[in-house]
Amino acid sequence: MTNSPVDKPDLFGTASESVVSISSLGGNLHELPDVYIEKLIHKKFDDNPVSLIRQLSSDLESKERELILLRQEKFSREQLLIKLCGEYGNLSSIEIDRKLSSLRVERNADEVVVEMIGSAIKSELAQSSHQAPSITQSNNTSLSSQAGGSYKKKQAKDPQKNSDRGLHDREKIQRSHSTSRQSSTWLNTWFNEAGSPGAGRSWHSHSEESLLNMKDPNSSTSPRRPHSRSFPMPVNVPTLATRAPVELDSIDVRSEDLPPASASVDKYGFFNDIKRVTKESSVDLSVDPAISRSTHITTSTLSSDPVDLNEPPLADSSLELPNLLSATHPVIQSASIHTTTHATALPHPTDTSATMKLKQISKQHDEKTQQYHDQWETYFKGLLRDHYDTPTSDLFKDIFKGNLVKLDKYIHPGQPSTLENNPQPDSITVEYRTLHKLINKIGIPAPYRPLLWLELSHAKDLKVPGEFDRLVKVATTSEDPVVLSNLNQVNLDLHRTMPSNVFFNDLINGQPGPNYYRLQKILYAFVVYKSSIGYCQGMNKIISNLLLGINNKLSEEDIFWIWVGFVDDLLPCYTPINNATSFPQSSGTLSNSSASMKSKVAPTTSSSSSVSIGSPTSFFQSLPQISIDQSILADYFFPKFMPQLFAHLQRIGIQLEYITLNWWVSVFTENCLPLEIWIKVFDNLLVSNIELKLFSLSLALFKNFESLLLKIDNADEVYLVMKNLNQNSSTKRNLKYVELMEISKGFEKKIDLEEISRERKQLARPLRR
Amino acid sequence: MSGRKKTLLKVIILGDSGVGKTSLMQQFVNSKFSHQYKATIGADFLTKEITVDGGKQVTLQIWDTAGQERFQSLGVAFYRGADCCVLCYDVTNEKSLNNLASWKDEFLIQSNVANPADFPFIIIGNKIDVDESKKIASLQKKLNNVTSNQLGGLNYPVFETSARDAINVEPAFEVVAKMALQQEELNEAGNDVSDDYNDAINIHLESESSSCMC
């Protein structure tokens, strides 16, 4: 990183330098006395005023051109900023619009920016600049340039944008220098808890952090880099403290490179290195684990997604510029320079009313976020106090040392699905309910996620040290035809999984990304481990979402076991229908490791066709049955709960199962939920009755867009909307985790599992089509 | 009969995983090719309006399906109401050619079409842009075996295409549209009832011929 932040007080690239190309003529001809001009013409232009005019004119033209380029540049940056605001801040474009226009001032924009940044640097960065060398040292430029998904490609192409790097540096400095300040973003607080030393949680709460975060997706990965330097560890061991850039170090990790699981994994399933990191960092954590000030700016949707900054920025195509925004906001367009510069320069503590407003908003949001954080903390404290007499001051030390795993039986008393129906009046249920409630409200905060995933998916119990590596090895040498045909399909699909994500497909270097190999190993191992289930298209999508969502805080081994637990214990099982029309399935009995399955098996009675009852099949072996469920969803629940929408869609000829079936077989990943929401939905699935949730969430997604759909009179358009929910920026914006969960909860209260199995019985006959 | 309403023709593309079904559909509908298509999960479709048979406007609804075998069991949901079926193989992959017959059989079972014997199919061999050396050895002979009435029984029009280089894609789908339109008109003529009862009416109209080698 060559650009020191102090040298570059320009938020918008090297613009000022390129513009100020003062020609030999000097700029002040008009102020000179006529005599001098005449002399000039005589000396330099051979008494020919025409050539002077020519030169002036051509200078003017080139400056004009530069100006236009500059405007375009700023406009495109603004577009990105707006998009990021929308994505991470849950702001509607109207709100952003309003804020931006409230920020406009009459003064010359560049002047204001330079001034603001100048004083910002003086007041905040100068004091910490001495840290810069050591920090930037650890930040490999090429790595950071690899980290940002498709966005970084743009960046690489455009040298002007290099100053963004300067921003990163500045941000990093701010982060590492944080102990001297007060409060931090949600992201940093969480992250600090999860494993950074030194970086306290007390920063001054300012919107600058979040704005910077929003401005550049890279910034959410790079800040972690500095921390990792304190903990030298094997590159291919995913750690809490490292994120994307480090992971890219291990880009060519192959199965044989991985250390044997037993060597680095303790009995709780944690990497020893992770434990070490967290232990050290917990010194800092005990200071004040509660503070979590997010500067993440939201208004009306304060409650929705406060942890979004934690989430990985790299979902499929999530980084494309929204053309919708540019089309719908002429105001912003016309005022691009002004608005952009001021939106970005905001962090400077000026006393404008806009700044106050933003501060207010961010404060409001901080409080909300704080509330959630407190609730989580209270929850864990309560658990520890009631059941373990653990001094609460060591709470986080305990959690990250792995003591929480002892809480397993309290968190997960066996049968989550039956809890709702048969409430047991003991404290265990109460605590489970609290957890459920918390997850419903907000999802699992990122630092707890690895741990709770391992808990709630049963991965911790399932995991056998060393087994994963063995399975991968077995897969690579297997000659079993069933395994081979599955592996064939896996191989066909690997390069077709998230091809637009740099972690899967490193287009820059023309090779697969690290997650490609991680996904490969997980699928290989799974195909061997559960050869009766094998590989089913859709798994690739779900697992790759898990890999991205957990942000390399869990190894592929852990993800594998989480996946096994999810498929085996949590996803619903079906009773096979062996009627003549169903495609021969790879038969084989499942080792049902969980008792909870039994409650989920839908009884099927024999009827006119050759329906027989067999042992339950896994979700991914039950495509015909899943297809039947789509009919129940479309023909039974839909008219029951949304009669108006149903009638409308019916009228224009929509086949709902065309939409919902893909949602189901990909568990809402395929063209459905954006990653940052999906990851929370996955949190939720771990404590939900998934069978019910598949129905209720499908209904909720339609309910969520009900008013929009009612306005559409064209079947193609409805398909277009509902089959591209996470592709289309306008629908994406309107998906909110909290709202979706509320709506689906509402449906769940009205849906009876008995009802579902009754309908299944009816439809298990030769399909009435 | 179908004049008053815009005719919607449903076309299903079937074939082994990776033969290029998505690419074919994208090339035909959007005239583009990408090396980065995702594996198709479940099924998806795109629509395109074209003109066939001297000025008749039709909307082709082209269904791109997952190639993995187990997804065939979803055919009941997706194949319903199909007017034409495209059987797709990869000219570099012999297995995909040999699987055409089972794709056809499975389609007929799943779709429950009224007149299976006369249902219009078309065969597309994709990826002809690849090196000759990579292609199936003595492809023509093997293809003849598959399409001969005696051996493979898939006596349907065959097109060799390259979705990458947009070779022959358009002509193939024009034939698809023509065949689908015929099928649709047949269905409309014989079956006004909705498809609630698939066993109800089994029409045998002799005029339908799907075996025109083009």
Interface residues (C-beta under 8 A of the other chain):
Chain A: Q489 L492 D493 R496 T497 M498 P499 S500 N505 C536 Q537 G538 N540 K541 A580 T581 S582 F583 Q585 S586 Q621 L623 P624 S627 Q630 Q655 E657 Y658 L661 N662 V665 S666 E670 D716 Y719 K723 L767 R768 R769
Chain B: S17 G18 H35 Q36 Y37 K38 A39 T40 I41 G42 A43 D44 F45 T47 A66 Q68 E69 R70 F71 Q72 S73 L74 G75 V76 A77 F78 R80 E106 I109 Q110 N112 D195 D196 N198
